[in-house]
Amino acid sequence: MKNVNNLLKEFLLSLLPNKPYCSMGNGYSTVIRSKESALSYLQIQVNSPFSWKIFVFDVDHQGAKFSWEDAGLPVPNFIVENPTNGHCHLY
């Protein structure tokens, strides 16, 4: 049985563009890498220039992981929370 990390990695790889733009963050250059290589970067382009498969919402306030519920929206596929300040990205 595959562990959760491998399943999440396979899911992400299936959705990413073939050669996404990626970067180590603000102040670093943006490069184009293979899907597999891009996963080691902090910032990754999730949609190709020609189609959108994923909507990413950057919610910058405490308790952001519940903002979808407060707005009456469907449950996100996954939520990434910053443990330091409670801000989130909802996918």
N, C-alpha and C positions, 0 to 999 in steps of 0.2 A: 504494500500500500504506500502510495506517495505521501510525503508529509505536506503540510500546508504551504510551506515556503516554496516547494517545487511546483505545486499547483498554481500558486499566485504568479510565480515567474513564467510558467507556461501561458497563463492567461494574458499577462502583460505582453509577452512576446507575440502572441497571436493578434494583438490589437495595434501594436506600434507600426509606424511606417517602416519600409525596408531599410532605409538609411536615415534615421532621425537626426535632427540637430540636437546637440547636447553641450553642456557646459558644467564646470565645477562651481559656478555661481557668479554673482556680481563681481566685475573686475577681471574675470577670466574670459578668454576667447571662446567663441562658439565654434564647434567642429562638427563634422558629419562622420558618424561611425555606424557600424553594423548594429543591428538590434541587440545582439548579445553583449557587445562591447559597451553600448550606450547605458546599459543597466548599472554600470559602475560609476556613472556621473550623477551629480546632485540634481541637475535640471535636464529633463528630457522632453523633446517635442512629442506630444501624444497623438497628434492628428497630422495627416499628410496635408500638403497644400491644396489638395483637390477634393478632400472629403473629411467630414467630421464624424467620428465614431464615438468619441468620448467628450463629455462636458465636464470641465473641472471648475469647481467653484472655490475660490480662496476666501475664507471667512475669517476675518481678523478681529475676533472678540472672544472673551472668556465664555466657555460653554458652547463653542461653535459647533460641536459635534451633534447638537440637538436642533440646530437652526433650521434644518430641512423640515423637522416635525412642527416647529413653531410656525413655519410658513405654509403648512398644509401640503407639502410636496411628498412625492414617493420616496421610499427608502433608497439612499445611494447604494451603488454596488460595493463600494468600500470607502472608508474614511481614514485619513491619515492625520493624526493629531500631534501637535508639538507639545510634549509633556511639560515644557517650561512655562508656557503662557496659555495653553488651552486653545490656541488658534488651530484651524483645520483646513485641509483640502478635501472637498467632497467630490467623489468621482461617480 
